[in-house]
């Protein structure tokens, strides 16, 4: 809104022979230094500026430019908070790199451009971090309806039931990483893969494509894919948007208020439909 107001004001100033300026950042710093608390400070500053220019324009013209620069430098220095900078650096590599990139860009480029570069750098680093942080683990059922986490297998064996859980973001970058880390299902004849997704309020189109492709590979090998712990709102949105039909034979088990109930239901269903292997004939003793 600040940038929009500044742009509208510059357009209006051009109609009266004025020059476009970018003083909103300096004004914000001055307001904060003076103790401003609400957005009315910006409106008040504009009103006082109009009054001063109309009544005391000759006096304002006598103010030395270095004096105005000193006021802005003092206001800018007052907005620097060492504790806040230190907390950003300790928060991790992404905030630290974005902080340094924005600071350097502000020294060399216009403020709006510098802020845009900082935002772009943060987004790129965040996407990369999401891809690196994603982790797939296998959940092995134990007594009492609980699970033990073990490393995910590289491939799904024939006739096997594999329950997988995913840590990390599954938006665009994370979904593509998930695609690379799912166990190979080319030999999953008669197998079932249960993918646990409890707590995921947003599952985008990239994730749906990844699931659709993986389910197709499992089906081609004679296996199945189940999704457990799906948020009921997400399932309803899939049915409304037609995404559920695109998933084909993928069974969806919606989450309940009992943690793990949907996964246990999917596991029980997978075990009940597992094909019985043919008996092995006794060895020929002849």
Beta strands, then each sheet from edge to edge (+ up, - down):
strand 1: 135-142
strand 2: 146-151
strand 3: 161-167
strand 4: 192-196
strand 5: 224-230
strand 6: 251-254
sheet 1: 2+ 1- 3+ 4+ 5+ 6+
end
